[in-house]
Amino acid sequence: MKTTKLYLGPQHPGITGNMMIELDVEGNKIVKAKTHVGYLHRGFEKLMERRTYIQSFPIVCRICVPEPDVNENNYARAVEKLSGLEVPERAKWIRVMILEMARLQSHLLWMGGQSGSMGLYTMPQWTVGDRDYLLDRFEELTGGRIYHMYVWPGGVRKDLPPGFKTRMLDLMNYLESRMKDYTKLMFENAVFKKRAIGTGIITKETAIQSGVVGPVLRGTGIKHDVRIDEPYEVYNKLDFEIPVYEGGDIYSRALVRKAEFAQSISIIRQIMDKIPEGSVYNRIPNPFKWKIPKGYTYVKLESSRGEFGYFMASDGSEKLRRVNVRGPAYVHGISLLEKILPGSRLGDVSTILNSLGVCPPEMER
Amino acid sequence: MGFSKLTEIKVLLKQYFKDIISVEEDGEQRLIVDLEPKDIVSVVNNMKDFMGFEHLSMISCVDWPEENKFEVIYILTSYSKGNIVAMLKTKVDRNNPKLQSIISLWPQVVTYEIELNEMFGVFFEGNPRMGEEFIMEDWDDLPPMRRDFDTLEYANRTFKFRDERKDKIIVREFISEHYDEWRNK
């Protein structure tokens, strides 16, 4: 059969962001795939080398749009580790709450994107609507809906407002009740099951060999999660499970995320129950003259799409020497995608992109 | 007996590779290893196959123009041996930055090495796609992530204001010059 070259993108294929995939197709079948990134390069890493540690703060959250808090937390922990700054206990609990809220809103956005890519357009309407209730809580807490700039080195910017706990628990009850509707509309839907089961299969060997992380890794039956492997903040004081499903296809990844959604709700309830009193912020030295000792660090955490790491090197001056962001999409969206796309159908490209959690902004920084 | 997994790996590394510059523990699950550039492939290969570091977290590079060196950094994670994170560092000459590629160990190494080649000019021998464009098209200047690449100077040299924008700038200057005068009227 004749081979045709097809360029998918650089406009959004699905809703994951601006990147281009160069496909060789035979009829409906993909023979070869090559990714081209570079449409979202903003030079953040270079820009941060010219700024003081605090001036870089409004930049880091913009590295990945669905998950700004993950970047803030990583950056803050890297600076704290290099400078030896302590964080109050209460601030750590609030940080975990923020991270779990970020996971919830990112999973909601993913649910919409994943079912939208299969033509089930009711889901995006519902999930984006419900995500707004979470954004309302973010706004109440931080003043911003998408980019919060809330987690600082030395703690968080402000304490919880009065009455926040009640509203948060109400929201958790609401989201839990909504999950029944989502299950009916998406996870048990015949269209979704038909298209998701057996599509985009990643084997255990490929997953380990290619550096796959997060729900995609746990969807192949391998149990690894940074929250358990190397507990950060207060995750070792919380009680939660790491859901694992065998299969390695889109459906098992979806089930992992669905189970994680329930776990995050449970974690937020535990935090609201156990959070200690105290201050939320340790003062930092004068930010314009804050010199951080020479050193290297790599911090990582579990974002909704997997291991999210920051490498940071300081040279003893007011500005950092080098920062490098390792997002899960850097591996999922380039080398893994090129490997698993051949053999699948053209219509499944955007479903596979969504299920891997490809987010181009963090590939190029 | 009594040794943590971290100490075990530390001892093994020192035993196998006599040329290792230093191995330090950094917390309970972290290891920082300083290496000669020639040892990179053998150490990484050994750590992957015999010490359980099956996950490559990232490859990065730091520029030290004052020492005339590039420092290439490999971060490996062990899943089977207590989730240890090892940071391997090696310094290469800045005038002729060359390293052996570790492409045969992990497929995703290709992307990291192409990016470092484009952004810093570090050449990885043995990578068949070396020199390919990662994000930039037709770049013929100094690699942009080097410390001596002046971003501001490059932007002023390359990008010009559109003609119609010039009027707006004059308007802006005019406003700023006369702002106080108008306000006090």
Chai-1 contact restraints between the chains, C-beta under 6 A:
chainA,res_idxA,chainB,res_idxB,connection_type,confidence,min_distance_angstrom,max_distance_angstrom,comment,restraint_id
A,V37,B,I135,contact,1.0,0.0,6.0,A-B,restraint_1
A,G38,B,I135,contact,1.0,0.0,6.0,A-B,restraint_2
A,H41,B,I135,contact,1.0,0.0,6.0,A-B,restraint_3
A,I208,B,E54,contact,1.0,0.0,6.0,A-B,restraint_4
A,S210,B,P107,contact,1.0,0.0,6.0,A-B,restraint_5
A,S210,B,Q108,contact,1.0,0.0,6.0,A-B,restraint_6
A,G211,B,H55,contact,1.0,0.0,6.0,A-B,restraint_7
A,G211,B,L56,contact,1.0,0.0,6.0,A-B,restraint_8
A,G211,B,Q108,contact,1.0,0.0,6.0,A-B,restraint_9
A,H224,B,Y79,contact,1.0,0.0,6.0,A-B,restraint_10
A,D229,B,N83,contact,1.0,0.0,6.0,A-B,restraint_11
A,E230,B,Q29,contact,1.0,0.0,6.0,A-B,restraint_12
A,E230,B,N83,contact,1.0,0.0,6.0,A-B,restraint_13
A,Y298,B,I75,contact,1.0,0.0,6.0,A-B,restraint_14
A,Y298,B,M87,contact,1.0,0.0,6.0,A-B,restraint_15
A,G309,B,S57,contact,1.0,0.0,6.0,A-B,restraint_16
A,F311,B,S60,contact,1.0,0.0,6.0,A-B,restraint_17
A,A313,B,V62,contact,1.0,0.0,6.0,A-B,restraint_18
A,R322,B,V62,contact,1.0,0.0,6.0,A-B,restraint_19
A,N324,B,S60,contact,1.0,0.0,6.0,A-B,restraint_20
A,R326,B,M58,contact,1.0,0.0,6.0,A-B,restraint_21
A,V331,B,Q108,contact,1.0,0.0,6.0,A-B,restraint_22
A,I334,B,T111,contact,1.0,0.0,6.0,A-B,restraint_23
A,S335,B,P107,contact,1.0,0.0,6.0,A-B,restraint_24
A,S335,B,Q108,contact,1.0,0.0,6.0,A-B,restraint_25
A,S335,B,T111,contact,1.0,0.0,6.0,A-B,restraint_26
A,E364,B,I135,contact,1.0,0.0,6.0,A-B,restraint_27
